[in-house]
Amino acid sequence: MRNLSSTPEIFKDGNSVLCPSVGNGTYKLFNDKEYDCLGLTANGKTYHYRTDGNVSRNDAAQSLFHDTPANRQAIATLYRGNQSIQRTVIDTTEADDKEVILISAFDLSDIVCDIESAATVISDIGKLLALIHYEKIDTNTAISMARLTHDTTVTWDDLLQRQVSSIKETLAMTRYGKEGKQ
């Protein structure tokens, strides 16, 4: 992974890199002029690196690696302890799809759980509003329930907005993200 010759690896704006300390995805470096270094964004956070792939000059180990099949395999072996990655891929794409995003079953399950939970909350709010409309609950109870409903909607809005932001980061790497910026 690390270039063992006397010339260290050099990273620059636009490189696709692996960064095991951040996650197991591929990340695109950008020139962060504000901090005068390279950056990558993952999970809503920005991480900063020097052009040699280290966080600081005193790092004992490199943090960034160029995204190559050999580096992916080496990192997988290091962190998972096996020589090959066995992956089941369920392809739901159409033959004419030009871009495909792979997402782990865990991440997809997380998204589905968030959507399903939000739908349940919206349904519950609808039922509460119907009870208030048909005067099935007294005024003080309606006020208390409205306060709880407000807190719940604020919480769910925040959670869903974070989920949307994460999905948009992924889409930004595709032509759909580029089309949205025009």
C-alpha positions in Angstrom: 0.0 0.0 0.0 2.6 2.6 1.0 5.1 3.3 -1.6 8.3 1.7 -0.2 10.7 3.5 -2.4 12.3 6.7 -1.3 9.6 8.8 -3.1 6.5 9.1 -1.0 3.0 8.9 -2.5 1.6 12.2 -3.5 -2.1 13.0 -3.4 -3.8 15.9 -5.1 -7.2 17.5 -5.7 -9.6 15.1 -7.5 -7.8 11.8 -6.5 -10.1 8.9 -5.5 -8.7 7.6 -2.2 -9.3 5.0 0.5 -9.1 6.1 4.1 -9.7 3.2 6.5 -9.8 5.5 9.5 -12.9 7.2 8.1 -14.7 4.3 6.5 -14.6 1.6 3.9 -15.7 3.7 1.0 -13.9 5.5 -1.8 -13.5 9.2 -1.3 -12.7 12.1 -3.6 -10.1 14.6 -2.4 -10.6 18.3 -2.8 -8.4 21.3 -2.3 -9.6 23.0 0.9 -8.2 26.5 0.4 -9.5 27.6 3.8 -7.1 25.2 5.6 -4.5 25.0 2.9 -4.6 21.2 2.6 -6.5 18.4 1.0 -9.9 17.4 2.3 -12.5 14.7 2.0 -16.1 14.6 3.2 -17.7 11.6 4.7 -20.7 11.2 7.1 -21.3 14.9 7.0 -17.7 15.7 8.3 -14.7 17.1 6.5 -11.3 15.4 7.1 -8.0 17.1 6.3 -4.7 15.7 5.0 -1.4 16.7 3.7 -0.3 15.8 0.1 1.7 12.9 1.5 -1.5 11.2 2.8 -0.8 12.0 6.5 -2.9 14.1 8.9 0.3 15.7 10.2 4.0 15.6 9.6 4.6 13.5 12.7 2.2 10.6 11.7 3.8 7.2 12.0 1.3 5.7 9.5 -0.1 7.0 6.3 -3.9 7.7 6.4 -4.7 7.9 2.7 -4.2 5.4 -0.1 -4.9 5.7 -3.8 -8.0 3.8 -4.8 -6.6 0.8 -6.6 -7.7 -2.8 -6.6 -4.5 -3.8 -4.9 -4.9 -1.2 -2.1 -8.6 -2.2 -1.7 -7.6 -5.8 -1.3 -4.7 -5.0 1.1 -7.0 -2.9 3.3 -9.7 -5.5 3.3 -7.1 -8.1 4.3 -5.7 -5.9 7.0 -9.0 -5.0 8.6 -11.0 -8.2 7.9 -8.2 -10.7 8.1 -9.1 -12.5 4.8 -7.5 -12.7 1.4 -10.6 -12.1 -0.6 -13.8 -10.3 -0.3 -16.9 -12.5 -0.8 -19.8 -10.3 -1.7 -23.3 -11.0 -2.8 -24.5 -8.4 -5.2 -28.2 -8.1 -5.8 -28.5 -6.2 -9.1 -31.9 -4.3 -9.4 -30.6 -2.1 -12.2 -31.9 -1.9 -15.8 -29.7 -2.8 -18.8 -29.6 0.9 -19.8 -28.5 2.2 -16.4 -25.3 4.1 -17.0 -24.4 4.7 -13.4 -24.8 2.4 -10.4 -24.2 3.0 -6.7 -23.5 0.1 -4.5 -24.9 0.4 -1.0 -24.5 -2.1 1.8 -27.6 -4.0 3.0 -27.0 -2.5 6.4 -27.1 1.1 5.0 -30.2 0.3 2.9 -31.9 -1.3 5.9 -31.1 1.8 8.0 -32.7 4.0 5.3 -35.8 1.8 5.2 -36.2 1.8 9.0 -36.0 5.6 9.0 -38.6 6.0 6.3 -40.9 3.4 7.9 -40.6 5.0 11.3 -41.3 8.5 9.9 -44.4 7.1 8.1 -45.6 5.7 11.3 -45.1 9.0 13.1 -47.0 10.8 10.3 -49.9 8.3 10.6 -50.0 8.8 14.3 -50.1 12.6 13.9 -53.0 12.2 11.4 -54.9 10.1 14.0 -54.2 12.7 16.7 -55.5 15.5 14.4 -58.6 13.6 13.6 -59.3 13.1 17.4 -58.8 16.9 17.9 -61.0 17.7 14.9 -63.9 15.4 16.1 -63.4 16.8 19.7 -62.7 13.3 21.1 -60.2 14.6 23.5 -60.4 17.6 25.9 -58.5 20.9 25.3 -55.7 20.3 27.8 -55.0 16.9 26.5 -55.0 18.3 22.9 -52.5 21.0 23.9 -50.2 18.4 25.6 -50.4 16.1 22.6 -49.7 19.0 20.2 -46.5 19.9 22.2 -45.3 16.3 22.0 -46.2 16.1 18.3 -44.2 19.2 17.6 -41.1 17.8 19.4 -41.5 14.6 17.5 -41.8 16.2 14.1 -38.7 18.4 14.8 -36.7 15.3 15.8 -37.8 13.3 12.8 -37.2 16.2 10.4 -33.6 16.5 11.7 -33.1 12.7 11.3 -34.5 12.6 7.8 -32.6 15.7 6.7 -29.3 14.1 7.8 -30.3 10.9 5.9 -31.1 13.0 2.8 -27.8 14.9 3.1 -25.9 11.6 3.2 -27.7 10.3 0.1 -27.1 13.6 -1.7 -23.4 13.3 -1.0 -23.4 10.0 -2.7 -25.5 11.3 -5.6 -23.2 14.3 -6.0 -20.6 11.8 -7.4 -23.0 10.9 -10.2 -24.4 12.7 -13.1 -27.6 13.2 -11.1 -25.7 15.4 -8.6 -24.1 17.3 -11.5 -27.5 17.9 -13.1 -28.9 19.2 -9.9 -26.2 21.9 -9.7 -27.0 23.4 -13.1 
